[in-house]
Amino acid sequence: MNCKGARERFIERLHQGPDAELSEHLASCSTCRGDMDGIEESALALQAVPEIDVDRMPFSLARRQTAYEGSRTSRLHRVPRLTMAAGIVAAVLVGLILWTGGAPEPIVAFVGEAAPDSPVPPQAPIHANVEYRFPSYAEIVLPAVGTLRVRPGTAIRFESATAVHIDDGEVFLEIHRRPRGGFQVRTERFVATVRGTRFGVRPYAVYVLSGSVNVQVGPERVESLAAGETISVGHDRTVVKGAGTAVTIVEFSDYQ
């Protein structure tokens, strides 16, 4: 489930309770989790709003209500607080979806060269928060940052213009310009941060051809890699660091 699909289920969660697929997404996405928490807090706060009775409203407001109803005297019955809360939260949610999910996700990169079976044709944009699986070779251009080349069978998802998540396969990156905060490559096992280098990443390993890469494994451990060094990370976060022994070093020519 992506962020757009999650936002479309926020209201259902309010009325029907936990949803396993949505809960799994919220556990891994801090942005959607924050949005959902805010909506649930708003709903609880709105349920505490006192019930409304027009008979006790100031004269000027009651007179406007009478004029709206015509010649007869209007009496507004008590409005259920939960119904009002749900209505207001629904309006807030619609605005949230229109603002963040109604339009396409931001464009963060473009496809350069690609095989005919590529999910994105050459010169077409790559959007954030969308998973792309490439059955064959492809080159992705990161404007003003560098290039990213993927091997067949690679699945990637850009989280922003300076962060990409690799779910499967292998990616080789050449970062020309140092973005503020560095460029990050994330997998389920580690986060690799660079500030200008040539390096490759698999879901379980990093190898560096030039420059340097910092690899964070868990909340406290950070390994620094120089040119010619490699690191592999096991399911249990066991780290093996070496000099070209953990993975096979791949040059650009191997992708073509």
N, C-alpha and C positions, 0 to 999 in steps of 0.2 A: 504494500500500500504506500502511495506517495503522499505528500503533504496536501495536495488538492483533494484527493479522495478522503483523507482524514477529516478535513474541515467540513466536508459535506455530511459527515456523520455526527457532528457535534450535537445537533439538536436531538437526534435519535438517542444519543447517550443520556441526555437529560431526562427523557421520558421513559426509555425502555431499560436503562441500566447499562452495566458494562458490556462491551463488545470485545471479544477476544482479539480480533484482528486489529481493531483500533487501539486497544490497550497495548498491544505489542509495538505498534508504531509510536505511541506516546512515550513508551519506555525508552525508545532510542532517539527520539527527536525532541530536543529541549524547546525548540521554537513552538511546535504544536502543543507540547505539554503546557507551556506557559499560557498560550491562547485558551486552551481548554480550562485551565485552572481559573483564569480570569472570568470566563463565562459562567462557570459553576458558582464562583463567589458572587457574581452579579445576580444570579438567580436566587441565591440564598438571601442576599440583601433585599431584593425586591419583594420576597415573600414576607418580609418584616414590615413593609409599608402599610400604614393603617388603611382600613377600608374606607371608601369614599361615599359620602352621602351628600347629595346636592342640597338637601334641606338645611344643612348646616353651613353651607358656603356663604361668603359675603353677599350682600344684596345685589351688588353690581354684576357679579358673576352669575347668580341665579337668574337675574333679569335677562341676561344674554341667552341663557339656556331656554327661558320661556319664549323669547322672540324666535329662537330657532325652531321650536316645536309648533309655533303658530299661536292661536288664541288660547289653547288649553294650557293649564298649568303642568309644568313638567316635573316629574319625580324620577330621579335617577336611582335605580335600585343598587344595592351594594354590589360592587364588582369583586368577584373572587380574586384574591391576591395572587394565587398561583397562575391563573389564566393571564392576568396582567403581566406577571413576571415572564411567563413563556413568550408572550407577544413581544415584549421589549427585547428579550434575549434573542428572539428570532430576527428582529430587525437589526440588532447589533451583528448577528452572525452573517446575515445577508451582506451587510456592509463589509465585513471582514473577508468574505469570499470574493466579493467584487474587487476588493482592494488587493488581496494577495493571491487569490486562486482563480478568479474569473478570467484574467488575462494570461497569456502564455508566460511561462517562467522566463527570467532574464536571459539574454544571449550572453554567453561567456567565452565562446570560442567558435571556430569555423573549421570545416573539414577542408584539408588541402587536397592531397591525393587519396584515392580510395578505389578499391576493387568494385566491379559492377554489382556485387551482392551486398555492398555496404548498406546499412540501415539509413545512412545519411549520405546523399550524393555530394560530389565535390563542390566546393564553394557554398554549401548550405550551412546554416548556423547550428551550433550545439547549445542547448538550453540547460540551465541549472536545474538540479533536482529531478532529472530524467535519466533513467538507466539506458545506456546504449550497449548493445552486444554486437561486436564485429566478427563475422565469420571469417573474414580475410584481412589482409594488411590494410591499414589506414593511417594517414598522417593528419593530426589535428593541430591547427595553428592557434596559439594563445596570443592575441594581439599585444604587442609591446612587451611580451614576456618571454616567449620561446616556442618550441614545438614539442609535440608529444606523438610518439609513434607506437602503434599497438600491433601486437602479433595476433594471428588468427585465434578466435575463440575467447577474446578478451571482453570482459564486461566492466564498464566504468560508469561513474556518475559524478558529475561536477557538482560540488556543494556551493561553490562560488567561483569567481574568476581567478582565485588564487588557492583553491583547494579541490582536489579530485579524490574520489574514493574508488579503489580497485577491488572488485568483487571476485574476479577470476582472470586468468591469463597472465600476460606480461606487457609491461609498458616501458619504453625507453624515452627519457626526457632530456632535452637540451634547453636549459634556462639561460637566456642571454641577459636579461635585465632583472635586477633584484627588486621584487615588489616589497612594499612596506610590510614588515612582519614575516617576509619570506614566502616561498611557495610550498604548500604542504601536499603530500601524497599519503592518503590514509588507507589502512586495511583493518580487518578485524583484530589484528595482532599488534599493530604499531602505527606510529605517525612519523613520517620522514619529512624534515624541514630543510629547505635549501635556500641559498642566496646567490645562485649563479653557479652552475655545474653541469656535467653530463653524467647521468646515472640511470640505472634500470631498477624496476621494482616488480616483484611478484607478490602475491598475497602473503607470502611467508618470508620474503628475503629482499635485500637491497644490495646492489653492487655499484661501485663508483669508478668511473673512468677518469674524471678530472674534477678538481674542486673538492668540496667537502659536503657531507650530509650529517645532520644530527638525527638519530633515530630514537624516539621515545617509546619505551616498552613499559607500560603501566604508568602509574602516577608519579613515580620517583626515579626510575632508572632511565638515563639517557646515554646512548653510545654515540661517539663521534667517529665518523668514517672519513678517511682520506683516500686519495686516488689509489686504485689497486686493491682496496679493502672491500670485504663483503661481510654481511651478517645475515643469519637466518634465525627465525623465531618460531619455536614449536607451539603446539596447541596450549601447552602448560606455561607458555612464556619463557621457556628455556632458550637461552641465547647462545649461539655459536658464532664466533667472530674469527675471520681469517683473512688470508691474502689470496683472493681469487679461487678459493676452494669450495665455498658454500654453494655457488651457482656458476653456470657457464656465462662468461662475459660475452655480451652480444654487441657487435658494431652496427652502425647504420646499414651497412651493405647487407647484413644478414636479413634485413626486413624487406629487401627489394628483389 
